């Protein structure tokens, strides 16, 4: 199941092109623009999530250039970078959508100066596309840490002619993608919780980690092979101490 999504209201051309193509095919009308073929729709279930951040429906002034683009929700939380702690109601909703749909491929399209295709670091490579650094706190790469297929990031040139070039690129990617996941070591992590131990354990479980409570300590393991990358990233980059009120007391190889 490919899941197509976008973050920025400034990327509305991309979302509109995808929605237009899907609806045209579903309505069985013939248009001059390319759409997803019948064979593709029989193989895949398409989910399109245009502009999942909180601002799309009240940001027309941003599109018209009258106001600067803002990146936080009404509570001051930057949603794109809230994939790990899930403080915003919008990031909670997005995270739950992925778990409900369990996609086989996630495609993120963003406006850029030129065309490019990249994948986040937890994946070894997809069709030899460039690999970029990505934090588990950033939605652009977060789900690759949870064992889902990679979020393939397509940067769409602002000079592209939508919807022709955009849809052709997505069609090609769906047909040809190949995933090569990096190997990760299996860890058991023991941390002392200084804050709300039940709240911390609940958030970690949402991300697929196995968590048990022993007094004021949490014993954390990868829930399955797919979430090893997440636990490794939390340890290797000191992220669990940075984002949660805990202290690492022991790390063991399993």
GURODO-648611 format. One line per field, with one value per residue: x, y, z of N, C-alpha, C in turn. Coordinates in nm, 3 decimals. Example, Ala and Ser with C-alpha at 12.3 -4.5 7.8 and 13.67 -1.06 7.14 Angstrom:
n_x: (1.319,1.285)
n_y: (-0.569,-0.225)
n_z: (0.780,0.708)
ca_x: (1.230,1.367)
ca_y: (-0.450,-0.106)
ca_z: (0.780,0.714)
c_x: (1.320,1.290)
c_y: (-0.330,0.003)
c_z: (0.780,0.787)
//
This chain:
n_x: (0.085,0.093,0.151,0.071,0.183,0.197,0.353,0.362,0.172,0.251,0.306,0.082,0.021,0.126,-0.019,-0.276,-0.249,-0.211,-0.447,-0.631,-0.561,-0.614,-0.890,-0.996,-0.944,-1.087,-1.341,-1.378,-1.346,-1.210,-0.918,-0.684,-0.454,-0.199,-0.299,-0.327,-0.289,-0.524,-0.422,-0.234,-0.395,-0.536,-0.345,-0.246,-0.353,-0.440,-0.356,-0.409,-0.280,-0.313,-0.114,-0.063,0.000,-0.112,-0.202,-0.330,-0.590,-0.631,-0.451,-0.430,-0.323,-0.056,0.003,-0.039,0.167,0.149,0.180,0.437,0.559,0.461,0.559,0.455,0.209,-0.107,-0.036,0.226,0.397,0.631,0.517,0.619,0.857,0.784,0.757,0.854,0.806,0.537,0.367,0.186,-0.155,-0.190,0.034,-0.001,-0.231,-0.140,0.059,-0.097,-0.251,-0.068,-0.012,-0.261,-0.308,-0.081,0.132,0.293,0.468,0.583,0.545,0.676,0.617,0.770,0.805,1.077,1.399,1.493,1.455,1.475,1.542,1.538,1.624,1.574,1.833,1.810,1.742,1.913,1.924,1.734,1.673,1.922,1.911,2.000,2.110,1.998,2.067,1.856,1.648,1.487,1.291,1.188,0.932,0.984,1.156,1.088,0.920,1.065,1.235,1.069,1.031,0.873,0.838,1.061,1.026,1.010,1.147,1.047,1.167,1.017,1.059,1.004,0.947,0.816,0.564,0.263,-0.021,0.139,0.429,0.467,0.290,0.378,0.634,0.572,0.430,0.636,0.809,0.654,0.630,0.893,1.039,1.276,1.371,1.640,1.736,1.934,2.145,2.094,2.198,2.079,1.940,1.913,1.781,1.823,1.678,1.663,1.378,1.297,1.077,0.731,0.674,0.490,0.376,0.599,0.664,0.432,0.439,0.670,0.589,0.393,0.547,0.622,0.809,0.915,0.833,0.897,0.823,1.019,1.016,1.153,1.260,1.291,1.278,1.378,1.321,1.360,1.056,1.018,1.206,1.196,1.191,1.440,1.617,1.517,1.554,1.833,1.905,1.807,1.980,2.245,2.258,2.202,1.936,1.717,1.757,1.760,1.504,1.328,1.259,1.481,1.749,2.014,2.107,2.210,2.320,2.270,2.386,2.186)
n_y: (-0.119,0.200,0.509,0.837,1.156,1.494,1.782,2.065,2.362,2.507,2.320,2.261,2.225,1.976,1.794,1.845,1.752,1.476,1.396,1.467,1.290,1.036,1.056,1.096,0.850,0.679,0.770,0.681,0.830,0.967,1.143,1.385,1.385,1.186,0.904,0.685,0.355,0.092,-0.159,-0.096,0.008,-0.219,-0.370,-0.214,-0.040,0.286,0.555,0.887,1.164,1.478,1.752,1.731,1.876,2.130,2.364,2.390,2.478,2.738,2.907,3.059,3.310,3.258,3.098,3.286,3.453,3.663,3.634,3.504,3.166,2.941,2.707,2.571,2.430,2.531,2.524,2.581,2.377,2.220,2.037,1.862,1.774,1.628,1.358,1.163,1.225,1.292,1.511,1.688,1.709,1.674,1.534,1.298,1.203,1.164,0.969,0.756,0.707,0.591,0.352,0.235,0.198,0.061,0.079,-0.035,0.111,0.438,0.757,1.075,1.395,1.698,2.047,2.185,2.315,2.157,1.836,1.541,1.226,1.079,0.875,0.800,0.749,0.501,0.300,0.090,0.141,0.241,0.148,0.256,0.527,0.848,0.859,1.015,1.189,1.137,1.210,1.020,1.178,1.328,1.338,1.278,1.065,0.898,0.663,0.468,0.390,0.244,0.004,0.006,0.028,0.246,0.604,0.742,1.023,1.255,1.522,1.778,1.968,2.316,2.416,2.220,2.069,2.032,1.810,1.623,1.555,1.502,1.288,1.092,1.046,0.941,0.710,0.564,0.523,0.364,0.132,0.040,0.035,-0.087,-0.236,-0.221,-0.307,-0.190,-0.380,-0.414,-0.406,-0.604,-0.476,-0.436,-0.201,-0.026,0.214,0.487,0.643,0.976,1.132,1.114,0.795,0.612,0.755,0.794,0.527,0.457,0.617,0.515,0.254,0.299,0.342,0.089,-0.037,-0.270,-0.251,-0.273,-0.217,-0.161,-0.077,0.238,0.220,0.155,-0.116,-0.164,-0.295,-0.384,-0.421,-0.590,-0.720,-0.510,-0.271,-0.238,-0.053,0.190,0.177,0.152,0.399,0.574,0.518,0.544,0.812,0.956,1.022,0.935,1.028,1.295,1.359,1.246,1.227,1.072,0.857,0.674,0.366,0.118,-0.068,-0.340,-0.593,-0.820)
n_z: (0.000,-0.105,0.054,0.019,0.094,0.226,0.379,0.381,0.329,0.114,-0.073,-0.213,-0.483,-0.548,-0.384,-0.484,-0.748,-0.713,-0.578,-0.775,-0.982,-0.870,-0.809,-1.064,-1.190,-1.023,-1.070,-1.321,-1.554,-1.856,-1.898,-2.021,-1.876,-1.715,-1.517,-1.229,-1.328,-1.415,-1.357,-1.163,-0.960,-0.895,-0.776,-0.569,-0.275,-0.251,-0.045,0.014,0.171,0.194,0.292,0.594,0.819,1.061,0.936,0.674,0.597,0.669,0.555,0.325,0.277,0.311,0.089,-0.111,-0.058,0.120,0.391,0.608,0.606,0.857,1.112,1.328,1.552,1.705,1.971,1.979,1.901,1.692,1.441,1.242,1.354,1.573,1.586,1.757,2.036,2.031,2.112,2.003,1.895,1.628,1.536,1.676,1.550,1.285,1.328,1.422,1.196,1.019,1.153,1.142,0.866,0.780,0.569,0.264,0.123,0.158,0.035,0.018,-0.094,-0.180,-0.246,-0.431,-0.544,-0.746,-0.912,-0.717,-0.555,-0.244,0.044,0.394,0.641,0.801,0.621,0.401,0.127,-0.157,-0.467,-0.526,-0.463,-0.322,0.018,0.312,0.621,0.901,1.171,1.433,1.541,1.340,1.107,0.841,0.828,1.033,1.038,0.913,1.111,1.268,1.152,0.931,0.570,0.382,0.402,0.111,-0.026,-0.248,-0.410,-0.572,-0.857,-0.867,-1.111,-1.239,-1.445,-1.329,-1.356,-1.482,-1.476,-1.206,-1.142,-1.320,-1.216,-0.960,-1.036,-1.163,-0.948,-0.773,-0.925,-0.948,-0.711,-0.472,-0.174,0.055,0.352,0.627,0.847,1.199,1.542,1.820,2.109,2.471,2.682,2.980,3.178,3.410,3.520,3.562,3.547,3.461,3.474,3.372,3.164,2.996,2.931,2.796,2.562,2.439,2.388,2.199,1.977,1.909,2.069,2.320,2.653,2.997,3.344,3.629,3.935,3.961,3.716,3.364,3.143,2.827,2.510,2.162,2.000,1.786,1.506,1.328,1.474,1.579,1.471,1.563,1.846,1.852,1.741,1.937,2.145,2.036,1.961,2.187,2.222,2.371,2.627,2.571,2.473,2.657,3.010,3.141,3.257,3.124,3.248,3.188,2.907,2.707,2.485,2.306)
ca_x: (0.000,0.166,0.084,0.125,0.148,0.276,0.348,0.354,0.066,0.313,0.314,-0.055,0.015,0.154,-0.133,-0.387,-0.225,-0.233,-0.589,-0.698,-0.537,-0.684,-1.034,-1.031,-0.947,-1.195,-1.467,-1.380,-1.349,-1.086,-0.863,-0.559,-0.340,-0.179,-0.355,-0.282,-0.351,-0.612,-0.339,-0.173,-0.497,-0.575,-0.236,-0.221,-0.455,-0.376,-0.401,-0.353,-0.297,-0.256,-0.084,-0.109,0.023,-0.239,-0.233,-0.367,-0.720,-0.639,-0.321,-0.431,-0.232,0.078,0.014,-0.032,0.288,0.122,0.233,0.545,0.519,0.487,0.585,0.413,0.065,-0.161,0.027,0.368,0.473,0.663,0.458,0.705,0.964,0.721,0.725,0.898,0.741,0.393,0.302,0.080,-0.268,-0.176,0.133,-0.065,-0.321,-0.060,0.123,-0.199,-0.291,0.029,-0.030,-0.388,-0.300,0.034,0.167,0.407,0.556,0.542,0.607,0.655,0.652,0.790,0.855,1.220,1.456,1.520,1.409,1.566,1.478,1.625,1.565,1.641,1.949,1.789,1.732,2.041,1.914,1.619,1.709,2.045,1.888,2.086,2.067,2.016,2.054,1.720,1.626,1.358,1.194,1.143,0.839,1.031,1.223,1.054,0.858,1.169,1.290,0.970,1.020,0.795,0.921,1.113,0.959,1.086,1.123,1.062,1.169,0.958,1.102,0.898,0.919,0.748,0.429,0.170,0.018,0.204,0.558,0.455,0.226,0.467,0.741,0.516,0.403,0.761,0.863,0.573,0.657,1.032,1.113,1.333,1.419,1.754,1.744,2.060,2.142,2.110,2.220,1.966,1.978,1.822,1.818,1.766,1.687,1.595,1.282,1.285,0.947,0.612,0.722,0.384,0.363,0.714,0.650,0.321,0.485,0.765,0.512,0.326,0.643,0.651,0.911,0.868,0.875,0.848,0.855,1.077,1.036,1.167,1.338,1.226,1.357,1.330,1.373,1.290,0.939,1.044,1.328,1.178,1.212,1.577,1.680,1.472,1.621,1.974,1.918,1.786,2.100,2.367,2.255,2.159,1.805,1.618,1.779,1.731,1.360,1.252,1.322,1.537,1.895,2.053,2.191,2.273,2.287,2.318,2.362,2.112)
ca_y: (0.000,0.326,0.619,0.960,1.262,1.616,1.858,2.210,2.421,2.555,2.207,2.226,2.179,1.833,1.723,1.858,1.667,1.337,1.377,1.476,1.168,0.925,1.073,1.076,0.707,0.618,0.809,0.614,0.925,0.971,1.277,1.390,1.372,1.047,0.866,0.553,0.259,-0.008,-0.266,-0.048,0.020,-0.353,-0.423,-0.128,0.047,0.417,0.649,1.019,1.253,1.608,1.858,1.680,1.971,2.188,2.496,2.404,2.536,2.880,2.962,3.108,3.423,3.203,3.058,3.407,3.526,3.779,3.604,3.406,3.030,2.907,2.563,2.517,2.425,2.634,2.515,2.611,2.254,2.195,1.905,1.773,1.720,1.575,1.219,1.076,1.253,1.295,1.608,1.757,1.626,1.647,1.427,1.175,1.157,1.113,0.845,0.651,0.676,0.498,0.223,0.178,0.159,-0.028,0.089,-0.106,0.214,0.574,0.855,1.213,1.488,1.834,2.140,2.210,2.383,2.061,1.700,1.446,1.121,1.039,0.790,0.824,0.664,0.365,0.206,0.082,0.201,0.209,0.174,0.335,0.670,0.905,0.841,1.137,1.178,1.164,1.182,0.956,1.280,1.394,1.250,1.237,0.936,0.829,0.531,0.373,0.340,0.156,-0.120,0.023,0.062,0.382,0.719,0.790,1.166,1.307,1.668,1.813,2.099,2.416,2.441,2.103,2.092,1.937,1.692,1.524,1.507,1.452,1.157,0.998,1.011,0.853,0.582,0.494,0.482,0.253,0.011,-0.005,0.048,-0.208,-0.196,-0.293,-0.255,-0.210,-0.465,-0.343,-0.495,-0.616,-0.418,-0.417,-0.073,-0.003,0.356,0.536,0.748,1.083,1.194,1.029,0.668,0.549,0.833,0.764,0.390,0.455,0.673,0.421,0.139,0.343,0.328,-0.052,-0.089,-0.350,-0.179,-0.322,-0.125,-0.221,0.034,0.364,0.190,0.096,-0.210,-0.137,-0.380,-0.371,-0.508,-0.689,-0.687,-0.384,-0.153,-0.232,0.072,0.297,0.166,0.184,0.543,0.640,0.497,0.594,0.958,1.012,1.084,0.900,1.121,1.431,1.379,1.195,1.257,0.945,0.841,0.538,0.299,-0.003,-0.108,-0.477,-0.661,-0.945)
ca_z: (0.000,-0.100,0.124,-0.037,0.188,0.221,0.503,0.371,0.247,-0.008,-0.165,-0.249,-0.623,-0.549,-0.329,-0.577,-0.864,-0.674,-0.553,-0.904,-1.058,-0.806,-0.825,-1.204,-1.219,-0.947,-1.133,-1.451,-1.664,-1.933,-1.905,-2.097,-1.786,-1.672,-1.388,-1.188,-1.418,-1.354,-1.301,-1.039,-0.856,-0.854,-0.694,-0.454,-0.217,-0.242,0.059,-0.010,0.285,0.159,0.389,0.723,0.927,1.102,0.883,0.534,0.566,0.706,0.518,0.189,0.269,0.295,-0.051,-0.194,-0.025,0.206,0.524,0.607,0.640,0.997,1.121,1.457,1.570,1.792,2.103,1.967,1.880,1.552,1.418,1.163,1.438,1.693,1.558,1.866,2.164,2.004,2.201,1.930,1.854,1.486,1.518,1.725,1.445,1.173,1.370,1.429,1.059,0.963,1.218,1.096,0.726,0.765,0.427,0.208,0.070,0.193,-0.053,0.061,-0.202,-0.133,-0.348,-0.418,-0.659,-0.853,-0.888,-0.653,-0.475,-0.134,0.148,0.522,0.669,0.852,0.512,0.330,-0.005,-0.240,-0.607,-0.531,-0.440,-0.218,0.157,0.390,0.765,0.945,1.312,1.464,1.579,1.217,1.038,0.709,0.835,1.157,1.025,0.876,1.236,1.330,1.077,0.809,0.453,0.393,0.346,-0.004,-0.036,-0.383,-0.420,-0.700,-0.905,-0.873,-1.252,-1.297,-1.497,-1.269,-1.278,-1.568,-1.430,-1.070,-1.141,-1.387,-1.123,-0.858,-1.102,-1.184,-0.819,-0.723,-1.004,-0.953,-0.585,-0.411,-0.042,0.112,0.489,0.696,0.964,1.326,1.655,1.912,2.238,2.584,2.742,3.113,3.209,3.529,3.482,3.660,3.533,3.459,3.420,3.293,3.041,2.912,2.880,2.701,2.435,2.378,2.336,2.076,1.869,1.883,2.160,2.433,2.774,3.126,3.454,3.749,4.026,3.888,3.596,3.247,3.064,2.692,2.403,2.034,1.999,1.681,1.432,1.258,1.560,1.629,1.426,1.651,1.975,1.829,1.720,2.065,2.226,1.972,1.948,2.315,2.199,2.472,2.739,2.524,2.454,2.771,3.139,3.187,3.257,3.087,3.349,3.134,2.770,2.685,2.358,2.323)
c_x: (0.088,0.083,0.149,0.087,0.237,0.262,0.309,0.238,0.123,0.329,0.177,-0.066,0.034,0.034,-0.252,-0.372,-0.255,-0.381,-0.666,-0.682,-0.614,-0.835,-1.077,-1.041,-1.063,-1.331,-1.483,-1.401,-1.213,-1.040,-0.729,-0.437,-0.321,-0.244,-0.297,-0.359,-0.438,-0.530,-0.274,-0.276,-0.546,-0.470,-0.222,-0.352,-0.387,-0.439,-0.333,-0.384,-0.236,-0.233,-0.131,-0.079,-0.102,-0.284,-0.299,-0.494,-0.734,-0.513,-0.317,-0.338,-0.088,0.101,0.034,0.089,0.268,0.173,0.347,0.493,0.554,0.484,0.542,0.261,0.020,-0.100,0.177,0.455,0.503,0.626,0.551,0.810,0.911,0.689,0.760,0.820,0.589,0.319,0.182,-0.032,-0.258,-0.076,0.079,-0.155,-0.245,0.003,0.022,-0.248,-0.197,0.011,-0.160,-0.377,-0.187,0.082,0.289,0.508,0.499,0.618,0.573,0.703,0.660,0.840,1.002,1.269,1.479,1.465,1.516,1.483,1.578,1.549,1.640,1.742,1.917,1.775,1.862,2.037,1.787,1.654,1.830,2.022,1.977,2.024,2.096,2.003,1.911,1.706,1.494,1.250,1.132,1.055,0.890,1.101,1.179,1.006,0.956,1.234,1.195,0.947,0.931,0.889,0.962,1.014,1.047,1.048,1.150,1.057,1.128,1.002,0.983,0.861,0.845,0.609,0.333,0.046,0.102,0.331,0.548,0.400,0.312,0.579,0.691,0.487,0.530,0.817,0.786,0.607,0.794,1.103,1.159,1.402,1.535,1.778,1.879,2.041,2.165,2.124,2.099,2.010,1.869,1.871,1.747,1.787,1.615,1.505,1.272,1.147,0.834,0.646,0.617,0.364,0.476,0.701,0.539,0.365,0.579,0.693,0.439,0.418,0.686,0.758,0.844,0.922,0.814,0.900,0.905,1.111,1.039,1.246,1.250,1.325,1.298,1.399,1.299,1.175,0.951,1.167,1.318,1.208,1.353,1.644,1.641,1.547,1.770,1.995,1.901,1.910,2.221,2.373,2.207,2.020,1.705,1.634,1.743,1.580,1.275,1.331,1.373,1.689,1.927,2.145,2.264,2.226,2.349,2.289,2.289,2.161)
c_y: (0.124,0.428,0.747,1.074,1.382,1.691,2.003,2.256,2.475,2.444,2.167,2.178,2.028,1.754,1.729,1.766,1.522,1.308,1.377,1.345,1.050,0.936,1.053,0.928,0.639,0.651,0.752,0.712,0.922,1.116,1.271,1.374,1.226,1.023,0.731,0.449,0.160,-0.120,-0.223,-0.041,-0.117,-0.415,-0.346,-0.068,0.181,0.498,0.781,1.109,1.389,1.695,1.823,1.773,2.054,2.310,2.500,2.482,2.682,2.953,3.014,3.228,3.377,3.165,3.180,3.494,3.647,3.759,3.503,3.271,2.999,2.756,2.502,2.515,2.533,2.634,2.539,2.489,2.238,2.053,1.811,1.705,1.665,1.426,1.124,1.100,1.266,1.388,1.676,1.661,1.590,1.534,1.294,1.116,1.098,0.979,0.730,0.612,0.574,0.359,0.156,0.125,0.060,-0.032,0.004,-0.010,0.350,0.670,0.995,1.305,1.629,1.921,2.170,2.284,2.287,1.924,1.619,1.342,1.076,0.949,0.815,0.716,0.524,0.258,0.207,0.146,0.158,0.248,0.267,0.486,0.718,0.884,0.968,1.107,1.212,1.123,1.108,1.056,1.350,1.296,1.204,1.102,0.848,0.685,0.425,0.313,0.241,0.028,-0.112,0.044,0.209,0.486,0.770,0.936,1.211,1.459,1.706,1.954,2.194,2.452,2.326,2.141,1.992,1.926,1.592,1.467,1.444,1.310,1.053,0.952,0.915,0.715,0.499,0.441,0.363,0.124,-0.046,-0.008,-0.088,-0.167,-0.284,-0.236,-0.287,-0.304,-0.381,-0.444,-0.493,-0.573,-0.436,-0.294,-0.059,0.144,0.386,0.652,0.850,1.147,1.094,0.896,0.600,0.622,0.803,0.626,0.381,0.507,0.577,0.300,0.175,0.326,0.184,-0.112,-0.168,-0.287,-0.246,-0.229,-0.204,-0.109,0.164,0.346,0.131,0.003,-0.207,-0.230,-0.346,-0.470,-0.618,-0.643,-0.550,-0.262,-0.148,-0.101,0.188,0.293,0.198,0.333,0.619,0.631,0.568,0.746,1.029,1.077,1.052,0.990,1.263,1.457,1.334,1.220,1.126,0.952,0.696,0.481,0.177,-0.028,-0.245,-0.523,-0.790,-1.053)
c_z: (0.000,-0.023,0.077,0.055,0.169,0.351,0.483,0.284,0.117,-0.112,-0.217,-0.393,-0.631,-0.500,-0.424,-0.697,-0.830,-0.650,-0.685,-0.982,-1.000,-0.828,-0.969,-1.237,-1.146,-1.009,-1.273,-1.567,-1.734,-1.943,-1.979,-2.008,-1.749,-1.537,-1.349,-1.268,-1.342,-1.291,-1.171,-0.927,-0.811,-0.762,-0.563,-0.402,-0.191,-0.128,0.032,0.108,0.250,0.282,0.530,0.840,0.952,1.025,0.744,0.508,0.609,0.664,0.376,0.172,0.255,0.150,-0.140,-0.159,0.063,0.348,0.511,0.652,0.786,1.013,1.253,1.463,1.668,1.932,2.097,1.944,1.731,1.513,1.343,1.250,1.571,1.677,1.672,1.994,2.152,2.102,2.135,1.892,1.706,1.461,1.570,1.617,1.328,1.208,1.372,1.290,0.996,1.023,1.174,0.953,0.698,0.620,0.389,0.147,0.108,0.102,-0.001,-0.049,-0.148,-0.249,-0.323,-0.542,-0.776,-0.813,-0.815,-0.578,-0.370,-0.038,0.278,0.554,0.721,0.744,0.435,0.194,-0.074,-0.383,-0.620,-0.521,-0.326,-0.081,0.234,0.539,0.806,1.091,1.332,1.505,1.459,1.139,0.901,0.712,0.950,1.135,0.973,1.000,1.303,1.252,0.955,0.692,0.460,0.346,0.233,-0.028,-0.179,-0.376,-0.561,-0.740,-0.912,-1.016,-1.318,-1.344,-1.434,-1.355,-1.356,-1.505,-1.292,-1.071,-1.211,-1.295,-1.016,-0.916,-1.117,-1.052,-0.762,-0.795,-0.976,-0.819,-0.534,-0.282,0.002,0.251,0.552,0.815,1.089,1.438,1.748,2.051,2.343,2.658,2.877,3.148,3.339,3.488,3.594,3.660,3.542,3.393,3.334,3.160,2.944,2.850,2.776,2.564,2.365,2.320,2.208,1.956,1.844,1.971,2.272,2.561,2.897,3.235,3.574,3.846,3.950,3.759,3.487,3.178,2.923,2.593,2.274,2.034,1.896,1.606,1.365,1.342,1.620,1.592,1.516,1.783,1.961,1.814,1.851,2.153,2.166,1.967,2.074,2.307,2.309,2.594,2.699,2.520,2.573,2.900,3.201,3.187,3.221,3.195,3.294,2.992,2.747,2.543,2.384,2.229)
//
